[in-house]
Amino acid sequence: MKLVINFISKIGVDSISRLIGFLTLPLITRALGPEGYGLYSYLFVIVSYFGFFIDFGYLNYGTNKLCEKIDSSIVTGKIISLQLLTLIFTYAVLVIAGYFIFDTDKYILILTFSFTYITQIFAIRYYYLANNKLYYNSISELAGQIIYALLIFLVFVKFNSVTVLIIISVIQSLTTSIFLFIPYIKKNSIRINLDLKSNLKTLKEAYKLGLASKAEGITSSFIILCTGIALNEHAVGLYNASNKIYLILLTIVQGLSFTLMPVLLTYVKKPESGNIRKISLIFYVYVLTGLLLGSITIIFADKIISIMFGENFMESVYILKTFAITILLWPVVMFSSLIILAYNKYNYLLVLSLSSMIMSVLFSVILINAFGVEGTGFVLPLVAAGTIIVSYSFLKKISSEEKFNVRDMFSMRYAYIGLKELLSK
């Protein structure tokens, strides 16, 4: 029953959240244009790079630890304690380095944007994910989106500037964190420990997943950074328009992934004879979801860009169509990563993420310099294809160690049997 509730919440409630985003996005992009929207996107990436350690892969680390039935007060306490210390370090670097790197206007905007660092500490999504309460995560996102939309319609339409949009984004992040943290703290405690030695130990435990998570972030965000440096903020706006649609569609795949994550981890950790069929069935659910969303994107790319962003963004159509290939491939990457996570192969996850990051950096530099803004659309499809190849080689190594046939996970026959077993219940 929890699985059904989680699925409905992730697909239903998250879809409503994204629909609200759909309603506000045309207002924002039309008001700011490609250049203003590109500046906002560019600043967002810069802030995320400075906040490298604030959200250091704790979603996967915390979920995995809590799935091992460790006391939540210990896990959340360790993560929040480490985040508090890294917050101090991050602000020290940002305030000093940012003053010399950026002009005054961008420096003030970046400092304003950086308030999201504080809100991230209390966004304990990993707790609800590990306890099969994904609806808390969904409701918090919905609350944040509602506040965001209200402020866009009531404030931004009258005072449409990048500064106002950044302040609204900070308020949205704060709302989401409040809805996540308050229900937890009412029933649970948190053991804060700011001892440097203890926090370094936690960092040592989490750094592989943390680096893997950050590498994943760089994989997608470096394209924006490279576009801003090599081209201009107008090109960033064109790219990020298509990227925004891609991320909205990817949210559906992620919602499915988060819904099935605890189930898949359980099946992999318990090597029973029938579980391989269930794992195979889950794989093809991923594949079919990507196939459906990718096809829709290719067919309706022109209309999506026209309706959402207007004629000034029509150069984004070609980029969005190339993103459809990524939508087809990325569910396979997600599935493979979860299998590797289930076997606690953090080294493999780290190498996998780092290889994706390296491919993203190389492809971004080469393709953007060679083909301009159109080259940005080819980066992630190539990264996804390369990542699938690398992840499959790791799964082959794991299969030889754990004594199972990796091809069984991708077997259509096993998936069909698993589906028949599911329907017969």
N, C-alpha and C positions, 0 to 999 in steps of 0.2 A: 504493500500500500504506500509506503514511504517513497518507493521508486516512482510510482505513478504521480504522487503529489510533487515530487522533485521535478519530474519531467514537465508536468503542466506548468509549474512555477517558472522553470527556466525557459520553456518555449512560449508559454502564454504571457506571463508577467513581463518577461524580458522583451517579448515582441511589442508589448504596449510601451515599454520604455523606449525601444528603438523607434516606434511610431512617433512618439513625442519628439524624439531627435529629428526625425524626418520633417516634422512640422516647423521646427526652429531653424534647421540648416539652411533652407532657401532664404529666409530672412537675413541670416548672418552673412552668407556668401554674396547675396545681392547688395547688401548694405556696405560691405567692406571691399567687394571686388576681389579678383585674383591676388592683387598685391597685398591688400590688408589682411585677407585670410591667410595668405602665405606667410606674412610677418607673424601672425598669431601662431601658426603651425611651427614656424622656425624657432620662436621663443620657447614653445612647449618642449621641443626636442632639446634645446640647450639646458632648460631647467631639469629635464629628466637625466641628462648626462652628469650634471653637478650632483644630483641626488642619487648617485650610483649605489650607495650602501643603505639608503633609507628603506627601500623595498627590495631587499636582497634575496629574492627567490623564496620568501618565507611562506608563500602559499603552498608550494609543493613540500617544503621542509616541514612546516607545521602540520599539514594534512597527514603526511607519512608518519610523523611521530605520534600524532593522536590516534591514528589507526592501529598503532601498536599498544593502545590502551594505557598510555602514560597519562598521569593526572594533568588535566587541562590547565590548572593553575601554575604548574611547573613549566609547561610548554609555552603558554602565553607569556608568562613572566620572563622566561629566557629571551623570547623574541622581542618583547617590548623594551626590556632593559637594554638589549643590544641596540635597538633602534634609537633609544634616547641618547645613548653615547655617540652613535654615529651622526645623530642630528646636530650635536654640538660641533663635531668635526666638520660636517658639511657646511654649516653656516659660516664657520671660520674661513674656509676655503673660498666660499662663494662671495662673501663680503669683500675680502681682500683681493682675490684674483679678478673678480668681476669688475671692480673699480678701474683696473688698469686695462682690461680687455675690451669693454664695451663703452659706447658713448653714453652720455647721461640719461637720455630717454630710454634706451634699451636696458640700462642698468636698473633703473627704477621699476620698469615693467617686470624684469626678471626677479627682483626682490619681492615684488607683489605676488608673482606667480609661485614663489617658493614657499608660501604659507601652506601649500598643499603637502609639503613634507610632514608638517605636524599632523595633519588629518590622516595621512597614510598609516601612522603608527597605530591608530585606534581602529583601523579598518580590518578587523580580525576575521576575514573571510574563511581562513583555514579552519577555524573552530567549527563553523557551521557546515563546511564541506565534509569534514571528517565525521561529523555526527549525523550525516544524512538530513540536514536541515537547510537545503539549498534555498528554500523559500525565503529565509531570512536575508540571504544575499540578494535575492531578486527584489524583495520589498524595499530593501535599502537603496538599491539602484533606482527603483521606480520613484521613491521619495526624492532622491537627488535630482532625477530628471524632471519631476513635477516642479520643484523649486526653480530649477534652471529655466524651464519653459516659461513659468510665470514672470521671472525676472527679464527674460528676453522680450516677452510681449508687453510688459509694463514699463520697463526701463530702457532696454537696449534699442527699441524702435524709436525712442525719442533722443537718446544719446548714444548713437551708434559709433563706437570707437573700439580700438583694440584694447585700450585700458579698461573700459567698462566690461568687455567680454571676459577679460582675465579675472576681474573681481567676481563676476558671476560664476566663473568656473571654480574659483576658490570656495565660494559659498556652497556650490553643488557638492564639492568634495567633502566639506564639513558636514553637510546634511547626511550624506551616505555613511560617514563614519559614526555619527551619533546614533543612527538607526541600527548599526552593527554592535556598537560597544555597550550601550545602555542595557539592552536585554541580557547581555552576558554578565555584566558587573552586578546586576541585581541578584543573581543566583550563584555567582562564582566569585572566587577571589583571584588575585594576581600577586605572585611573589616577585616583587621588584628587587633586583640585586645589581647595583651599579659597580660592583667590584670588577676592576679591569681584568684580572686573571680569569674570573668566571665567564665574563663576556667574550674574552678571547677564545675560551674553550668552546663556547656556543658557536662563535664565528668559524672555528676550525671544523666543527661538525657540519655546518651549513654551507661552507664556502663553495663546495663543488656544485651544489644545486643553485647557490647564489650566482656564481659565475655563469652557470648554464642559463639561468633566467635572464641575466643581464646581456649575455651574448645574443639571446633571442630578441631582446629589446633593441639592441644595436643592429641586428639583422634587418629590421624594418625601418628604424629611425635614421640610420646612416644615409639612406637614400635621400631623405629630406635635407639632412645636413649637407650632403654632397651637392644636391641640387641648388641649395641656397648659396653655397660657396662658388661652385662652378658656373652657375647660370644667374638667377636672380630670384627675388621673392615672388614675382609674378609666376615664374615657372613652378615654384613651390606650391602656390595656390592651385594651379592646374593639376599638379600631381596629387595633392592632398584631397582634392575634390573626389577623384576616383578612388583614392585610398580610403576615404571616409565611407563610401558605399561598400567597398571591399570589407572593411572592418565591421560594418553593420551585418553583412551577410556571414562573415566569419563568426560573429557572436552566436548565430544559430548553431554553428558547428561546435563552438566552445560550450554552449549550453548543453548540447547533447553529450559532449565530452565530460563535463563536470557531473552530469546526471549519471553517466555510466561509469565514471571513474572509481567510486568505491566498490561497485559490483565487479568491475574488471580486475581491480587489484585483489579482491577476495578470491576470484576464480583462479588467478595466476598463482597466488600464494598457497592455494590448496590443490595439489596436483591429482585431482580425482579424474577418473576415466571420462566422465561425461562433460567435464568442464571445458575441454578443448573445443567441443562443438559449440558451446555457448560463446567462447572467445571468438571463434570463427564467425558466428552470427553477428556479434558486436562489430567485428571488422567490416562486414558488408553493410551494416547500418551506416557506418562512417562513409563508406565508399558511395553508397546510393545518395546520401545527403549531399555530398560534394558534387556528384554528377547532376543532381537536380538544380542546385543553386548555381552551378557553373553554366548550365544550359540557359537558365533564365537570364543570367547576366549578359551572355552573348546576344541573345535575341532582343532584349529590351534596353541595351546600353544607350542607344541614342535618346530614347524617350526618358530614361532615368536622368541623364545629365541635363537634358532640356528642361524637364519639370523641376528638378531639384535646384539647379544652379543658374539656369538661363543661358542666353546665347554667348555671353562672355566666356563661358567655360566649355564650349563645344569641342575645343581641342582635347578635352579630357576623355572623349568617347573612345578613342583608340587605346588609351591607357587602360580604361576600364575593361575593354574586351580582352586585353592581355592578362588582366587580373583574374579573369574567369578561369584561366588555366591554373592559376594558383589555388583557386577555390576547389578545383577538381583534385589537386594533389595534396593540399595541406591536411585534410582529414587523415590521410595515410601516415603523415609525419606525426600527427597527434597520437594516433593509435600505437605506433611503434615506440614512441617516447614513453607512453604509459606502461607498456610491457617491460621496457628496460627499467623504469622506475620500480615496478613491482618486484623485480629481482634485486633491488638495492644496488644496481650497478651505476653508482653516481659518477664514476670515472668515465663510463661510456656516455652518459648524458652530457657531461662536461665537454668531452671531445666532440660529440655530435653538435652541441650548440656552438662551440668555438669554430668548428668547420663551417657551419652555416653562416656565422658572422664573417669569417674570412672570405667566403664566397660572395657575400653581400657587399663587402668593402671592395673587392676586386671587380666584380661585375658593375657596381655603381660607378666606380672611377672610369672603367673602360667604356661602358655603354652610354653614360651621360656625356662624356667628352666626345664620343663618336657620333651619337645620334640626337643629342640634346634632350629636350623634355620627353620625346617619344621613347627614348632609350630607358627611361625610368620604369616603364611598364614591363620590361623584359627581365628585370633584376630578380624579383621574387619567384617567378616561374622557374627560372634556372636554379635558384637557391633551393626551391622545394624539390626539384628533380634530383639535384646532387645530394640533398639531405636524405632522401629515400634510399639512395644507393648506399650511403654510409651507414644508415640505421639498419638496413638489411644485413650488412656484413657483421654488425654487432650482434644482431639477433641470431645469426648463424653460430657465432662464438658462444653465446649464452646457451643455445640449444645443445651444443656438444657437452657443455659443463653440466647442464641440468637434465640431460638425457630425454629430450623430446625432439620431435621433428618440426622445425620451424614452418615448413610448408603446410602443416596441418592447420595452423592459425589462419592461413589464407585460402583454405580449401572451400570451394563452392559446395561440394558434396556435404562436408561437415556442417556448413552453414544451413543447408537445406534440411538436414536431419535435426539440427538444433531448432530450426523454426517449427518443424512438425512436432517436436517434443513440447515446445512452448505452447503451441495452439491446442495440443491435446489435453493440456492441464485444465 
